[in-house]
Amino acid sequence: MYIDDQKYVRDGKIYRRTLLRNSYRKEGKVYHDTIANLSKCSEEEIEVLKMAFKKKIEKR
């Protein structure tokens, strides 16, 4: 699992999407499942989640 955080510009306005995703391989192709849309979360909440996932990966 990972946090997919993307900022993009459309018609001069900046948008941000933040998704909790899971990736896996099936017959050699990479697929992604979206578990949750975190776009409405605050910047602080998203950073806390990113740190938590980073710590989880470091423990492996």
N, C-alpha and C positions, 0 to 999 in steps of 0.2 A: 504494500500500500504506500501511496505517496500523495503529496499535495501538489496539484497542478495549478499553478498561479500564473495567469496571463493578463497583461495589459495591452489594449489595442486602441487605435484611434479610428473613429468613423465620423465623417462630416465635422471634423474639428473638435469633437467631444471625446474625452478619454473614458473608456470603459474598462472594467476589471472583472474577470471571472476566476473563481477559485473553487476547485473541485477536489474532493477526496476520491482517489481512483485506485484501482487494482489492475495490474497488467499481468498477462500470461501469454504463453505461446501455445498455438494449436496448429499442428501440421506445418510448423516452420514459420508461421505468421504471428506477428505480435498483435494482441487484442487488448482493449482497455474497457473495463466496466466502471461506470460512475456510481459510486456508493452514496455520495451526498454532495449537494451544492452548498458551498460555504460562502457564497458571494455576499450574503447579507451580514456576515459576521464582521466584527470590528477588526481593525488592523492588529490590535493587541492579541485578540483571540486567535487569529490566524498565525501570528508569530509563535504563540505558545504551542499550538498544534505542530508547527514545523519543528520546533525544538524537541518536542516529545517524540516525533518520528525519528529525528536525528539520533537521539539518545537510544532509542530502541534498536536502530541499525548498528550503533557502536557496540552494543552489548553482545551482538551475535558473534 
